[in-house]
Amino acid sequence: MNFSLPMDSYLKKAQKHHFFFTFGKVSEVVGLLIKVEGLDVFIGEICKIKLNDQGKFALTEVVGFVKKTVLLMPLGELSGIKPGCLVYPSGKPLTVEVSEQLLGHTLDGLGKIIDGSAIDHDDLVSYPVQQNSPDPFKRKPIHEILPTGIRAIDGLLTVGEGQRLGIFAGSGVGKSTLLGMIAKYCAADVIVIGLIGERGR
């Protein structure tokens, strides 16, 4: 009988959980700012606010301090937060878990799958959302053409691999349509589309 254990898998799961907790308490909510007393945290750290006894939590991010009062910004709804709610620090900044399994899925703003499908979480690797900007002098020169599949662009406004491209126009004139055409017809292995401020699309 084989009693060997997949220790790497167990260690990876254990690192995601805390075995003792420190906490603070909500003292005030002003607009979108949540004031908390009793926390020792850093700017950008993720904290969880316990909303009730059913184990529901609200995710927040540390955005500032006033003396020893910590200022949090919610990453979701404020409903359910009241004075005295317990606040638990995570000890780490906002991270997303990624792998090739995410290809073809729809994610929310926190990198969570929202299309109802399931993936193997053991293969996911965590990356912090906040990263230093790459050194502009170490960027690779743009030499290769990126075919977009749009003849007017390819013939007159040729795009290069690695280039940044802006599409600016008034509302209702086809920016999203053009973006969709480029995503559909361009010669790329992976296409990532982010809908930011798109009013629920």
C-alpha positions as CSV (number, residue, x, y, z in Angstrom):
1,M,0.0,0.0,0.0
2,N,1.3,3.4,-0.9
3,F,1.1,6.0,1.9
4,S,3.0,8.7,0.1
5,L,1.3,12.2,0.2
6,P,1.3,14.9,-2.4
7,M,3.2,17.3,0.0
8,D,3.6,20.0,-2.6
9,S,-0.1,20.3,-3.1
10,Y,-0.8,20.3,0.7
11,L,1.9,23.0,1.3
12,K,0.5,25.1,-1.5
13,K,-3.0,25.0,0.1
14,A,-1.6,25.6,3.6
15,Q,0.1,28.8,2.5
16,K,-3.2,30.2,1.4
17,H,-4.7,29.9,4.9
18,H,-4.0,31.6,8.2
19,F,-3.9,29.6,11.4
20,F,-4.1,32.6,13.8
21,F,-5.7,35.9,13.2
22,T,-5.3,39.5,14.1
23,F,-8.2,41.9,13.5
24,G,-9.4,45.5,13.8
25,K,-12.9,47.0,14.0
26,V,-14.8,49.3,11.7
27,S,-15.3,52.7,13.4
28,E,-16.8,54.8,10.7
29,V,-17.8,54.8,7.0
30,V,-17.6,58.2,5.1
31,G,-18.6,57.9,1.4
32,L,-16.5,55.1,0.0
33,L,-13.9,55.3,2.8
34,I,-14.0,52.8,5.6
35,K,-12.2,53.8,8.8
36,V,-10.8,51.0,10.9
37,E,-9.0,50.9,14.3
38,G,-6.5,48.4,15.6
39,L,-4.8,47.2,12.3
40,D,-1.1,47.0,11.5
41,V,-1.2,47.0,7.7
42,F,0.5,48.5,4.6
43,I,-0.7,50.5,1.7
44,G,-2.2,48.2,-0.9
45,E,-2.9,45.3,1.5
46,I,-6.1,43.4,1.1
47,C,-8.4,43.1,4.1
48,K,-11.6,41.2,4.7
49,I,-14.6,42.7,6.6
50,K,-16.8,40.1,8.2
51,L,-20.4,41.1,7.5
52,N,-22.4,38.7,9.6
53,D,-22.3,35.3,11.4
54,Q,-22.9,33.4,8.2
55,G,-19.3,33.8,7.1
56,K,-19.8,36.5,4.4
57,F,-17.0,38.9,3.9
58,A,-16.4,42.1,1.9
59,L,-13.0,42.6,0.2
60,T,-11.2,46.0,0.7
61,E,-7.9,47.5,0.0
62,V,-5.8,49.7,2.3
63,V,-5.5,53.2,0.6
64,G,-4.3,55.4,3.5
65,F,-3.9,56.3,7.2
66,V,-4.9,59.1,9.5
67,K,-2.6,58.7,12.5
68,K,-3.5,55.1,13.6
69,T,-6.8,55.0,11.8
70,V,-6.6,52.8,8.6
71,L,-8.6,53.9,5.6
72,L,-10.0,51.1,3.4
73,M,-11.6,51.2,0.0
74,P,-14.1,48.5,-0.9
75,L,-13.6,46.3,-3.9
76,G,-17.4,45.6,-4.0
77,E,-20.6,46.7,-2.3
78,L,-20.7,48.5,1.0
79,S,-24.0,47.0,2.0
80,G,-23.8,45.1,5.3
81,I,-20.9,47.0,6.8
82,K,-21.7,48.5,10.2
83,P,-19.7,49.9,13.2
84,G,-17.9,47.2,15.0
85,C,-17.5,44.8,12.1
86,L,-14.3,42.7,12.4
87,V,-11.6,43.4,9.8
88,Y,-9.0,40.8,9.0
89,P,-5.8,41.7,7.2
90,S,-4.5,39.3,4.6
91,G,-0.8,40.3,4.8
92,K,-0.5,40.5,1.0
93,P,-1.5,42.9,-1.8
94,L,-4.2,42.2,-4.3
95,T,-3.3,39.1,-6.4
96,V,-4.8,37.1,-9.2
97,E,-4.4,33.4,-9.9
98,V,-3.6,32.6,-13.5
99,S,-2.8,29.7,-15.7
100,E,-3.6,28.6,-19.3
101,Q,-6.8,27.1,-17.9
102,L,-8.3,30.6,-17.8
103,L,-8.2,30.8,-21.6
104,G,-11.7,31.0,-23.0
105,H,-13.3,32.0,-19.7
106,T,-15.0,35.2,-18.6
107,L,-13.6,36.8,-15.4
108,D,-14.7,39.6,-13.1
109,G,-12.6,42.5,-12.0
110,L,-10.8,40.4,-9.3
111,G,-9.9,37.6,-11.8
112,K,-12.6,35.2,-10.6
113,I,-14.4,33.0,-13.2
114,I,-18.0,34.1,-13.6
115,D,-19.2,32.0,-16.5
116,G,-20.1,29.0,-14.2
117,S,-17.3,26.7,-15.3
118,A,-14.8,24.9,-13.0
119,I,-11.0,24.6,-13.3
120,D,-8.2,22.8,-11.4
121,H,-7.0,25.3,-8.9
122,D,-3.9,23.3,-8.1
123,D,-2.3,24.6,-11.4
124,L,-3.0,28.3,-10.7
125,V,-0.1,30.6,-9.9
126,S,-0.6,33.9,-8.0
127,Y,0.7,37.2,-9.3
128,P,0.3,40.6,-7.6
129,V,-1.8,43.1,-9.6
130,Q,0.4,46.1,-8.9
131,Q,3.7,45.7,-10.8
132,N,6.5,48.1,-11.6
133,S,6.4,49.6,-15.1
134,P,8.9,48.0,-17.5
135,D,12.0,49.9,-18.3
136,P,11.3,51.7,-21.6
137,F,15.0,51.3,-22.6
138,K,14.7,47.5,-22.3
139,R,11.6,47.2,-24.5
140,K,12.1,45.2,-27.7
141,P,12.1,47.3,-30.9
142,I,9.0,47.0,-33.1
143,H,10.0,45.3,-36.3
144,E,7.2,42.8,-37.1
145,I,3.8,43.7,-38.6
146,L,0.7,42.6,-36.8
147,P,-2.1,41.9,-39.4
148,T,-5.4,43.1,-38.0
149,G,-7.6,41.8,-40.7
150,I,-8.9,45.3,-41.4
151,R,-7.7,46.3,-44.8
152,A,-7.9,50.1,-44.2
153,I,-5.7,49.7,-41.1
154,D,-3.3,47.2,-42.6
155,G,-2.8,49.2,-45.7
156,L,-2.7,52.8,-44.4
157,L,-2.2,52.6,-40.6
158,T,-0.1,49.5,-40.3
159,V,0.2,48.1,-36.7
160,G,3.4,46.5,-35.3
161,E,3.7,43.7,-32.8
162,G,4.1,45.2,-29.3
163,Q,2.7,48.6,-30.4
164,R,0.1,50.4,-28.3
165,L,-2.9,51.6,-30.3
166,G,-5.6,54.0,-29.3
167,I,-9.1,54.2,-30.8
168,F,-10.7,57.6,-30.1
169,A,-14.1,58.7,-31.2
170,G,-17.5,60.0,-30.0
171,S,-20.2,57.7,-28.6
172,G,-22.1,55.4,-30.9
173,V,-19.8,55.6,-34.0
174,G,-18.3,52.1,-33.9
175,K,-15.3,51.9,-31.5
176,S,-16.5,48.7,-29.9
177,T,-17.4,47.3,-33.4
178,L,-13.9,48.0,-34.7
179,L,-12.3,46.6,-31.6
180,G,-14.4,43.4,-32.0
181,M,-13.3,43.1,-35.7
182,I,-9.7,43.4,-34.7
183,A,-10.0,40.8,-32.0
184,K,-11.8,38.4,-34.4
185,Y,-9.5,38.7,-37.4
186,C,-6.0,39.7,-36.1
187,A,-3.2,37.2,-36.2
188,A,-2.7,36.6,-32.4
189,D,-2.4,33.5,-30.3
190,V,-4.3,34.9,-27.3
191,I,-6.7,37.9,-27.1
192,V,-7.7,39.5,-23.8
193,I,-10.5,42.0,-23.8
194,G,-11.2,44.1,-20.7
195,L,-14.6,45.8,-20.4
196,I,-13.9,48.8,-18.1
197,G,-16.8,51.2,-17.5
198,E,-19.0,49.5,-20.0
199,R,-22.2,50.0,-18.1
200,G,-22.9,46.3,-17.5
201,R,-22.1,44.9,-20.9
